[in-house]
Amino acid sequence: MSGEQKRPELTALQAALAAEHAAVYGYGVVGGRVAEERRAQARAAYDAHRARRDALAREVRDLGAEPVAASAAYALPFPVPDAAAAVRLAAELEDRVAGVYSDLVRAAGGARRREAAGALREAAVRAVRWRGGSVAFPGLVERADTDPAATGAGPSASTAATEGSGAGAGTGTRTGTATEAPARTPTA
């Protein structure tokens, strides 16, 4: 694979890694607030995101790049004072991770594409389990039947992802949102 072909794939890998860093942080909050009967589910998701994060960091290194580091802290998309909010946060984290993996599916090929598609599927399934229902196209922000402001997928979430120096930025002082993902461009 030439350097030109690797660049979009590396960018998508770094974005997936940044999203996994944010998900690991977010699940720390979820685990502290979620009801006892869902704590095992939160722990399993936390472990899955840690494993994906570590695998992505290895892949980035294998491509000769320095993996994006985790932010020291992340701003949550909404307050998480109770178990119900923790469940909403978990579903939101999974939606955002699925979106970033859909970008990696588009940018990658071969085994890496299959792995990204598997990660997208796993995130979508976890989101359904947390939410109790699904969306038509997991990983896509555009959901016709959903009010973007209610889910955090509206302008405030995408603005937070493209402004500042969060996990998707890769340089500077590191702060961000737990559901932050780099800006995505629609494809034809």
C-alpha positions in Angstrom: 0.0 0.0 0.0 1.4 3.4 -1.0 1.8 6.4 1.4 -1.1 8.1 -0.4 -3.4 5.1 0.2 -2.3 4.8 3.8 -3.1 8.3 4.8 -6.9 8.1 4.9 -6.7 4.7 6.6 -4.3 6.0 9.2 -6.5 9.1 9.8 -9.5 6.8 10.3 -7.5 4.5 12.6 -6.4 7.4 14.7 -10.1 8.7 14.9 -11.2 5.2 16.0 -8.5 5.1 18.6 -9.5 8.6 19.9 -13.1 7.4 20.1 -12.1 4.3 22.0 -10.1 6.5 24.5 -13.3 8.5 25.0 -15.5 5.4 25.4 -13.2 4.0 28.0 -13.4 7.2 30.0 -17.2 7.4 29.5 -17.7 3.8 30.7 -15.8 4.8 33.9 -18.7 7.2 34.5 -21.3 4.8 33.4 -20.0 2.1 35.8 -20.1 4.5 38.7 -23.8 5.4 38.1 -25.5 2.5 36.5 -27.8 0.3 38.5 -26.4 -2.8 40.0 -28.3 -5.2 37.6 -26.5 -3.5 34.6 -23.1 -3.2 36.1 -21.8 -6.4 34.5 -23.0 -5.1 31.1 -21.1 -1.9 31.7 -18.0 -3.8 32.8 -18.1 -6.0 29.7 -18.4 -2.9 27.4 -15.6 -1.2 29.3 -13.4 -4.3 28.8 -14.3 -4.5 25.1 -13.4 -0.9 24.5 -10.1 -1.2 26.3 -9.2 -4.2 24.1 -10.2 -2.4 20.9 -8.2 0.7 22.1 -5.1 -1.4 22.7 -5.4 -3.2 19.3 -5.9 0.1 17.5 -2.8 1.6 19.1 -0.8 -1.4 17.9 -2.2 -1.0 14.3 -1.3 2.7 14.3 2.3 1.8 15.4 2.4 -0.9 12.7 1.7 1.8 10.1 4.7 3.7 11.5 2.8 6.5 13.3 2.5 7.6 16.9 -1.0 6.6 18.3 -3.1 9.6 19.5 -3.0 9.8 23.2 -6.0 9.9 25.5 -7.1 13.2 26.9 -6.6 13.8 30.6 -10.4 14.4 31.0 -13.5 14.5 28.8 -16.6 16.7 29.1 -19.7 14.6 29.1 -22.5 15.5 26.6 -25.0 15.8 29.5 -25.0 15.5 33.3 -25.0 11.9 34.6 -26.6 12.2 38.0 -28.4 8.8 38.1 -28.7 5.3 36.6 -31.1 6.4 33.8 -28.6 9.1 32.6 -25.8 6.5 32.8 -27.8 4.2 30.4 -28.3 7.1 28.0 -24.6 7.9 28.1 -23.7 4.3 27.4 -26.0 4.3 24.3 -24.6 7.6 23.2 -21.0 6.3 23.5 -21.8 3.3 21.4 -23.5 5.4 18.8 -20.5 7.6 18.5 -18.0 4.7 18.4 -20.2 3.1 15.7 -20.0 6.3 13.6 -16.2 6.4 13.7 -16.0 2.7 12.8 -18.2 3.3 9.8 -15.6 5.8 8.6 -12.8 3.2 9.1 -14.8 0.7 7.1 -15.0 3.2 4.3 -11.2 4.0 4.5 -9.8 0.5 5.0 -9.6 -2.6 3.0 -9.1 -6.3 3.5 -8.7 -7.6 7.1 -8.8 -4.2 8.6 -12.1 -3.4 6.9 -13.6 -6.7 8.2 -12.3 -5.9 11.8 -13.8 -2.4 11.6 -17.1 -3.8 10.4 -17.1 -6.2 13.3 -16.4 -3.3 15.7 -19.2 -1.3 14.1 -21.6 -4.3 14.5 -20.6 -4.8 18.2 -21.1 -1.1 19.0 -24.5 -1.1 17.3 -25.5 -4.2 19.3 -24.4 -2.7 22.6 -26.3 0.5 21.8 -29.4 -1.5 21.2 -29.0 -3.3 24.4 -28.5 -0.1 26.3 -31.3 1.8 24.6 -33.8 -1.1 24.2 -34.3 -0.3 20.5 -32.3 0.3 17.3 -31.7 2.8 14.5 -32.1 2.0 10.8 -28.4 2.7 10.0 -26.0 2.3 12.9 -23.0 4.6 12.7 -24.9 7.3 10.8 -25.6 10.5 12.6 -28.5 11.3 10.2 -31.6 9.7 11.8 -34.8 11.0 10.3 -37.0 9.8 13.2 -34.8 11.3 15.9 -34.5 14.8 17.3 -30.7 15.4 17.1 -30.8 17.8 20.0 -32.3 15.0 22.2 -29.5 12.5 21.5 -26.6 14.9 21.4 -26.1 14.2 17.7 -27.0 17.7 16.7 -24.9 20.7 16.0 -23.6 21.0 19.6 -22.0 17.5 19.4 -20.5 18.0 16.0 -19.3 21.4 16.9 -17.6 20.1 20.0 -15.9 17.4 17.8 -14.5 19.9 15.3 -13.6 22.7 17.6 -11.1 22.7 20.4 -8.3 20.2 20.9 -9.9 17.1 22.0 -9.2 13.5 21.3 -9.8 13.9 17.6 -7.4 16.8 17.3 -4.1 15.0 18.0 -2.1 18.0 19.2 -2.1 20.8 21.9 -3.6 20.8 25.3 -5.8 17.7 25.5 -9.4 18.1 26.6 -12.5 16.8 24.9 -15.9 15.2 25.2 -16.4 11.6 26.0 -18.4 11.1 22.8 -16.1 13.2 20.7 -15.3 12.0 17.2 -13.6 13.8 14.3 -15.9 15.6 11.9 -17.3 13.2 9.2 -17.9 14.2 5.7 -20.9 12.7 3.8 -20.1 10.5 0.8 -22.0 10.4 -2.4 
